[in-house]
Amino acid sequence: MIRLIFAQFERLGTLHGVLRYLVDHDIQLGIRLREGPDKGTLEWRRPNRMTLQTLVHNPAYAGIYAYGRRRVDPRRQDPARPSIGRVVRSRDGLHV
C-alpha cells in the first residue's frame, strides 16, 4: 500500500490526485485505533487528505531514519516558548 501511494504521488504529483485515485479504485487504508475499547486494532477506512499528507511527509515511510530532522536554531529560540526556534531540514540534511 505504501509503495502504491508513493508511486501514485510520483506519477500524479499532488495529494489530491492520489486521494482521487484511491477513492476511485475503492482502496482503503489501514488505520491503527489509538483510543477506545478497540485500541490497538487495525481498522480499514476510506483515505483522507490528512492521513495521506502525514504519510507522504513522514521520512520513515520513504526509508529515511529522521534523526535530527527538526533542529533548534539558537538565534530563533525563545525560553518562554520552547517550541519556537525549530527548523525542519531537507532530506539532504538528515543523518541517515
C-alpha positions in Angstrom: 0.0 0.0 0.0 2.8 2.4 0.9 4.6 1.7 -2.4 1.3 2.3 -4.3 0.8 5.7 -2.6 4.3 6.9 -3.3 4.2 5.6 -6.9 0.9 7.5 -7.5 2.3 10.6 -5.8 5.3 10.5 -8.0 3.1 9.9 -11.1 0.4 12.4 -10.3 2.3 15.0 -8.3 -0.4 16.0 -5.9 -2.1 14.6 -2.8 -5.5 15.4 -4.3 -4.6 13.3 -7.3 -3.5 10.4 -5.0 -6.7 10.8 -2.9 -8.9 10.7 -6.1 -7.1 7.6 -7.4 -7.6 5.7 -4.1 -11.2 6.7 -3.8 -12.0 6.0 -7.5 -10.5 2.5 -7.1 -12.2 1.8 -3.7 -8.8 1.4 -1.9 -8.9 1.7 1.8 -6.1 2.4 4.2 -5.4 0.6 7.5 -5.6 2.8 10.5 -4.5 1.7 14.0 -7.0 2.9 16.6 -5.4 4.9 19.3 -8.2 5.0 21.9 -11.4 3.5 22.9 -12.3 -0.1 23.7 -10.7 -1.4 20.4 -7.5 0.5 21.0 -4.6 -1.0 19.0 -6.7 -2.8 16.5 -6.4 -2.2 12.7 -9.4 -0.7 11.0 -9.8 -0.2 7.3 -11.1 3.2 6.2 -11.6 5.4 3.2 -8.5 7.5 2.8 -8.5 11.2 3.7 -6.2 14.1 2.8 -4.6 14.4 6.3 -3.7 10.7 6.5 -2.0 10.9 3.1 -0.3 14.1 3.9 1.1 12.7 7.1 2.3 9.5 5.3 4.0 11.4 2.4 5.7 13.9 4.7 7.0 11.2 7.1 10.6 10.3 6.1 10.3 6.9 7.8 7.9 5.8 5.1 10.4 6.9 2.5 13.1 4.7 4.1 15.0 7.5 5.8 15.8 7.5 9.5 15.0 11.0 10.5 17.4 11.8 13.4 17.9 15.5 13.5 15.0 16.3 11.2 13.9 19.2 13.4 16.8 21.0 14.9 16.6 24.1 17.1 18.2 27.3 15.8 19.5 29.2 18.9 19.0 32.5 17.2 15.3 31.8 16.9 14.8 30.2 20.3 12.6 31.9 23.0 12.9 30.5 26.5 9.3 31.4 27.3 8.1 29.3 24.3 10.2 26.1 23.9 8.6 25.1 20.6 9.9 28.3 18.9 13.1 28.0 17.0 12.7 24.6 15.4 13.9 24.4 11.8 12.9 21.4 9.6 15.8 20.2 7.5 15.6 19.0 3.9 16.1 15.3 3.3 19.6 16.0 2.1 20.5 17.5 5.5 19.3 14.4 7.6 21.6 12.0 9.4 20.9 8.7 7.6 
